[in-house]
């Protein structure tokens, strides 16, 4: 297994009583930690005793700080050097309202040569049958087809790729037929519509399930072999292509033939006491990967079981303050509850 997180970050968590627009506020506490979707996925895996290499572009100016923080928490970083400074993500946690607001910086541009080195490093570490988890936004300076390049690279290696990318990169990668895409509802709808995604709204309303199911089917119709669209506390929709068979991609590099969604499952979540929902989608990917790692991937039921475990892991992560922080026993408990609920829902 290999995790690709090209756009690493430093997360600066600022705890305040309340955000008051236009006012001067004081922080109650400020914490610095490694950030990035793949970093959070790796945390989930390590919590379950699974160590997976994390492939990231490491900026020269202050990369040593980030590398040190990753080493302190036990991450196995495979660093590809690039000029510039590490981007920061500002995370504001309001004590009074219980809200979390995230502002992601774009970071410094990555030269073309550094990106080619990154692709070479990924290719050197993939083998037939490997599970390749590609997560996060693309760095500035990398063209929107960067994730499509990763999908094609994985297929050439005979690996299976699970992709959790930002809307523009997701849309560009779909014609290459990624094995599974896992956007949240807002990202999926932005990718399908081409709408700007500088600000993504929180899903709301009674139509969340219908929207997620429609988006999952549309992603499959656009080229994904399988698609999961997560919808926060509501659950997740899972769709597969009618042309999907077997557990490996079986796709020629650059294939642009799409599929037609064959069926859609709805996997409901269960209520939890939310401490922070930041990184819940990444925890979903981590839980899903744990299940795919531990069982054959030949059947649709196996993939659905992975989705159930992903939803349970995401719910458990919301009960902890750290993005990607999960208590395995709690995730197992929630999985049992979700399996009972989802057995009543069935397939559409």
N, C-alpha and C positions, 0 to 999 in steps of 0.2 A: 504494500500500500504506500502511496505517496500523496502528500498534500501540497498543492500549489497555491501559494498566497503571494502573488507578485507585488501587491501594493501594501506592504507592511505599514504599521502606524504606531505612534505612541498615544495611548488613551490618557487624557487628563480628566479625571473625574472630580468635579467641583460640587460639593454639597452645600446648598444654601437653604435658608428658611423658605424663601419664596422668590420667584423671578418677577420683578416689577419693571416693566418696560419704561425706559427713560430715567430710572433711578440708579443711585450708587448702592451697591450691595457688598456685603462681606461674606467671604467663604467661611463656612464652619470647618471644612476639612477639604484638602486637595490631595489626590493620590495619582501616581503615575504608574502605568502598567503597559505591557505590550498589547498592541491592538491589531485588528484585521480579522476577517471572517475565518480564514484558515487557522489563525492562532487560536481562536475560540473552539474550532472543531478539534484541534489537537488537544486542548484542555479536556474536552469531553472524553476523548479516547484514553488519555492518561489516567483520568479518574477511574476508568475501568481496567487499568493495568496494561493498556496497549500503547506502545510508543511507536510513533510514525514520523519519518523525516518530514520536515517542513521546509519547502523550497521557497525562498523569498529573495527579492532584490534588496540589498543592504546598502544604504546611502553612506558615502564616505565621511561626510562632515560630522555626524553624530550617531552613526550606525553602531559604534562600540557601546553606547548607552543602551540601545535597543537590544543588541546581542547579549549584553550582560543581564538585562532583565529577563530575557527569554531563557538564558542558562539558569538563572536563579529559580525559575519555576519548573525546570526540567525539560524544556523543549529541545528537540534535536534539530537545530537550524542548519540547513544547507544554504549558505549565503552566496549569492552572485553579486559581485560589487558593481556599483553604479555611482556616478557623481551626485552631489547635492546633499540635501538634508532630509531627514525622515519627516514625513507629514504627521500632523497631529489631528486627533479627533477630540473635540471638546464635548464632554458629557456632563450635563447639568442635572443634578438630582435635587428636587424640591421636597423638603421634609413635610411641609404643611399639606401640600396637595398630593403628594405621592407620585408626582410626575417625573419622567426622565426625558430630557431633550438632548439630541445629538446634533452637533455641527461638524461635518467632515471636511477637512482641508483637501485640496487636490494634490498637493505635493509638487516637488520639482520635476521637470521633464526628464524622462529616461532616454538616453541616446539609443539609436537603432542598434548599435553594436552590443550594448548591454542586454537588450531584449533578445537578440540572436543568441547570446551566451546563455540566457535564461532558458530558451527553447532547447538548446543543446544539452543543458544540464538535466532538464526533464527527460529528454529522450534517452540519456545515458542511464537513467534510473528506472525505466519502465521495462517490463517483461510481459510476455503473453499471459493473460489471465489476471494481471494486476488490477487493483482497484485504485483509480486515479481521481482524487477529490480536488477539483479546481474551484476556488472560492474567492470572492471579493471583487472589487472594482479594478479596472486597468489603470496603471500609472499614467500620469500626463506624459505625452510624447509617444505613447503606444497607440497605434491605430485601432479603430473599433473592431477590427477582425482579429484581434489578439487571441480571443478565446476560441474563435474558429480554428486558428492555428494550433491551439492546444488540443482541440477535439481531433483534428486530422493527425496530429502527432500520436495521440493515444491509439487511434485506430491502426496506424501503421505499425505500432508496437504490439497490437493484439490485446491492448488493455481496455478496460471498461471505464468510461469517464462519467462521473457525477459532477454536474456543473451548477454552481450557484453564483451567477454573475449579475452585474448591474444591467438595467434595461437595454441600453444601446449595444453592449457587448453580447447580451443574450440574443437579441434580434439578429445580429450579424452571424452568430454561430449556428442558428437553427438549420440552415441548409446543409450543414455538414453532418447532421443527424447525431447529435449527442445522445448517449445512452439513457441519461436521465437529467432533467433540469428541475431545479427546486426553488423557483422564485416565490416571494410572497405575493399576495393578491395585487398590491399596488404596483410592484415591479413587473408582474406579468401583464397587467393591463397597459402599463406604459410601454413595454416592449412591443406588444401587439398593435398598439395605436400609433406608436412613434411620437407620443406626447413627451414634452420635456419632463425630466424627473428630478429637478433640483430640489423640489419639496414633494415628498410622497405622503399622502394623507393616510390616516389610520382607518382601516376598514370599519364600516358602520352600517347598520340597517339590517332589515330582515332578509335582504337579497344576497347576503354575503356568501352563503353556500351556493346559490345558483350562479353567482358571478365567478366563484372559484372553479366550479365544475365546467362552466363555459370556457374559462381561460385555459384550463388544463387541456380540454379537447382541442382548442384552437392552437395551442403550442404543439401538440402532436400533429395536427393537420399541417402546421408550418414546417415540420421536419423532425422534431424531437421523437425519439423512439418511445420514451416514457416521459411523463410530466407530473410533478406534484406541485400544486399551488397551495401554499399555507395561508390560512386566514385567521391568524392570531388565536384568541381563546375559543373561536368557533370550531376549529379543526382544520382538516386539509382534504383537498380533492386530488385523486390519483387517476390518471388516464394512460392508456397504453395504445400503441399502434397495432392495427390488425396484421401488419407485416412483421411484427416482432416475434422472434423465436430464438430460444436458447439464451444463454447467460452472457455471451460475449457479443461485441458489436457486430461482427460479420459484415462491416461496411467497408467499401473501398474508400481510400482517401479522397476527399473532395466530393463524395457522392451528394447530389442535390435532390435525390428522389425522396419526396415526403411520404408520410403514411396517412391513414385515416383512423381517427380515434375509434377503437373497438368497443370499449366499455369504460365507465367512470365509477369509481368507488368514492364514497364519502367516509372519512375516518373522523369521528367527533373527538373533541378533547374533553377534559373534565375540569371542573372549577378548582382553582388553587389560590392561595394567598400570594399575590404578586408583590415581590420586593423590587424586582427590575426585570423588564421584558427585553432589555438590550441583549443581543446575542442569542435570543430564543431560536431564530431561524438557523443559526450556526449549530446550535445544540441539536436541532432536528437532523441536520446533516450528519452530525457525529453519531447519534443514535441509529440512524439508518445505516451508516457505514459499519457499525458494530454488528448489526444483524446480517448484512451482506457478506461480511468477513467470515461469519461463523456458520453459514449454511450455503448449500448450492443455490445458484441464481437462475436455474433453468425454467422455473414456472412463474406464472403471474402471481400465484398465491405466495411464493417466496418474497416477491417484491412488495406485495401488500403487507406482509408481516413486517417487512423492514419499515414501511411507512408508519404502521402502528407503533413500532418501537421509537421511531423518530418523533412522533407526536407526543408520546409519553416523556421522552427525554427533554423535549422543548418545554413541556409543562413543568417538569421538575426544575429546570434551570431558572424558571421565573421566580422560584422561591429562594434564590440565592442572589447576593449583590454583584457577584463577579460574572461577566459575560463568559459563557461556557462553563460556569461552575455548576456541577451536578453531583448530587448524592446518589450513587448507583442504586442503593436499596429503595430510595424513594421513587426513582424512575421505574424500577421493577413493579412496585406497588401500583403506580399509576397505569402501567401497561396492562395489568390485570383488569383494572376498571375499564380501560378503553376497549379492550378486547370484548368484554361483556356488552358494552354499549354498541360497538360497531357490528357485532353479530346480529343486532336487531335492525341495523340499517340496510345491509345488503348492497347489491350492485345495481346501478341504473343502466 
